């Protein structure tokens, strides 16, 4: 039985499957017939199932306080900053741009309020059109007007997105740092974490990853949150903010009004295939990044060699089972093939999701699923044609 399942023929079929997949990967193909399916699944990631449906409720992170500034004027934002600053937070971050001068009175008030913040981080932006691929750096950095940046550090707000930019754009990853004209610019979340605890934040840089996955804790209900009327009316206890990271940004006109402005798709979305509505404000995404860094709860990407090894072993097992069935099941082979492929695909997804849950290791399921699907064709090609042709020529 063991020899019938695991033999050299099945090993060669498995090798042929991977050679075929490699050839497909290097040859650009464009089939209109698969476009509708591609549009639905191109923004799907296996970790979305985990974040959306499986993971247990996470504890809140009270080191981070989110403050909604809604549609306040610059003068009103200045008043909010002044009130927050009296509570002695460890650092204040502002996820909003003030690019050009507007009202002189409001501008002056905001510039003065920001200058009084001991540890201030303002968002910057890396313009994609200004990326110099040859030098691997950005040739410019966009920030708020200089009058608001006098005593501020900056951190870029760009988050790496995937999917159709005209429809579903999901935010799962970010770059910890980028090179801008020969200088290092850190991500907004990284810079805030550095201000709070430089030793702990050092680890994300030491990891040396160009891209990091975001280990989401949750929406703004997982952090301390204040609405702008609460701040202006001083309806909070100053101890709530003392030595905390306070991040200001847009979270609706008021917190109880969910709006689409500055709201994005994340793996926390209830519909992980074919998104419904954006589920998280951008400022909350940054809060999740800060929380991940301070909590040391990073996600690890499995190396390519491990993905390929796992895929090869699973494909070999599937090929061996299908080969055994091909020789013995006759009429029932096609139905049994679909059953085997479906069963292994489901078990694979379950295994990957729970390895992600237990080990925080993200495996690439696409290679393995494709190999399982292709395996059935190559078993039939090899056993139904190549093997018979070889035997016929050998007899001749």
HELIX and SHEET records of a PDB file:
HELIX    1   1 UNK A    2  UNK A    5  1                                   4    
HELIX    2   2 UNK A    8  UNK A   26  1                                  19    
HELIX    3   3 UNK A   32  UNK A   34  5                                   3    
HELIX    4   4 UNK A   35  UNK A   41  1                                   7    
HELIX    5   5 UNK A   46  UNK A   49  1                                   4    
HELIX    6   6 UNK A   50  UNK A   54  3                                   5    
HELIX    7   7 UNK A   74  UNK A   85  1                                  12    
HELIX    8   8 UNK A  104  UNK A  115  1                                  12    
HELIX    9   9 UNK A  128  UNK A  130  5                                   3    
HELIX   10  10 UNK A  146  UNK A  148  5                                   3    
HELIX   11  11 UNK A  188  UNK A  196  1                                   9    
HELIX   12  12 UNK A  198  UNK A  206  1                                   9    
HELIX   13  13 UNK A  220  UNK A  222  5                                   3    
HELIX   14  14 UNK A  228  UNK A  232  1                                   5    
HELIX   15  15 UNK A  238  UNK A  240  5                                   3    
HELIX   16  16 UNK A  282  UNK A  295  1                                  14    
HELIX   17  17 UNK A  304  UNK A  328  1                                  25    
HELIX   18  18 UNK A  330  UNK A  332  5                                   3    
HELIX   19  19 UNK A  333  UNK A  359  1                                  27    
HELIX   20  20 UNK A  365  UNK A  381  1                                  17    
HELIX   21  21 UNK A  382  UNK A  386  3                                   5    
HELIX   22  22 UNK A  387  UNK A  395  1                                   9    
SHEET    1   A 6 UNK A 152  UNK A 156  0                                        
SHEET    2   A 6 UNK A 120  UNK A 124  1                                        
SHEET    3   A 6 UNK A  91  UNK A  95  1                                        
SHEET    4   A 6 UNK A 245  UNK A 249  1                                        
SHEET    5   A 6 UNK A  61  UNK A  68  1                                        
SHEET    6   A 6 UNK A 223  UNK A 227  1                                        
SHEET    1   B 2 UNK A 131  UNK A 132  0                                        
SHEET    2   B 2 UNK A 137  UNK A 138 -1                                        
SHEET    1   C 3 UNK A 160  UNK A 162  0                                        
SHEET    2   C 3 UNK A 170  UNK A 174 -1                                        
SHEET    3   C 3 UNK A 212  UNK A 213 -1                                        
SHEET    1   D 2 UNK A 177  UNK A 180  0                                        
SHEET    2   D 2 UNK A 183  UNK A 186 -1                                        
SHEET    1   E 2 UNK A 263  UNK A 264  0                                        
SHEET    2   E 2 UNK A 280  UNK A 281 -1                                        
SHEET    1   F 2 UNK A 300  UNK A 301  0                                        
SHEET    2   F 2 UNK A 361  UNK A 362  1                                        
END                                                                             
